[in-house]
Amino acid sequence: MEKSAVLTTKLFAITISILSFVNTALAFDGGSTDPKPQPTLCDELILPAGYPCSEYVVQTKDGFLLGLQRVSSSSSARIKNGRERGPPVLLLHGLFMAGDAWFLNTPEQSLGFILADHGFDVWVGNVRGTRWSHGHISLSEKNKNFWDWSWQELALYDLAEMINYINSVTNSKLFVVGHSQGTIISFAAFTQPEIVEKVEAAALLSPISYLDHVSAPLVQRMVKMHLDQMIVTMGVHQLNFKSEWGASLLVSLCDTRLSCSDMLSSITVIRKGTFSKYDYGKLKNLIEYGNFKPPKFDLSRIPKSLPLWMAYGGNDALADITDFQHTLKELPSTPEVVYLENYGHVDFILSLQAKQDLYDPIISFFKSMGKFSSI
């Protein structure tokens, strides 16, 4: 039985991939015997900027091969400042993005580079199905089962394995920075004691858990159309908006009355105001969970001792202010909160003002943990 398309603050279970970001750059295809070498994130963006970068592959317990990049400060900065590697920090990208999201501006304006120059041991996460990850041990991307997952697996499998791996390599708790999708999987993962015990602190940009008040027009139309159910029924498991079929669908969604400028912050759809595990339908829920309804991710289980820093925007059509306040009420701790009235959903990673508005305060927050003896 396919997973139910009833969505509770989750990504499309089938994971719609917009190839302008995802581009299907696999290191290998599960069924291929002669894989073509693919450019890496280190090769494409980080090494050309003068920053040492290493590639790692982490395998999840359900067989996905995730890409991790490890970035150090540039040689000139390292020599000048005499710094050793500081504590590890994991960067978690948003929906329809990948690890390169943290390096799209200049080195002086991109969080990945800025953290490295401040001495952090920067690890760049890439969840399954994204450009810089490496497929599956046995499934081809052409296999519908490759795409049969939701953000629940991103939290409990992908993020869990990334954290475990970095912790084992560095023998240190790590800082986490998430944007958009990276925040929703962080919230879910942090409710699990065996995961959160390895996290020192977290900074969450445009944080999402509840999506009762999403105002992004494209999201609302997709929800009303039950687009997820339509494309599963049609046997489509990867939606390429550059294809003729995908382009036609996009045209049908975006007419003269509906702006699609919110595409990057869209298609994280919601029909129920809960933050829960996957809803398979009553029968399979009973088998999987022992109950007709999926259990909630209880935000009150996130340890009060975990330091949290959050930033949200007044023009964010996806991470609505009311929903954010709902999230805050359920947390046992009182996070440090920054409100930026003019910020939309993507401004948190692309704004030219983000360094002074966000990144410098994040670094100060992390350094206040007292883990920087050599910095």
Disulfide bonds with the S-S distance in Angstrom:
Cys42-Cys53 1.95
Cys254-Cys260 1.56
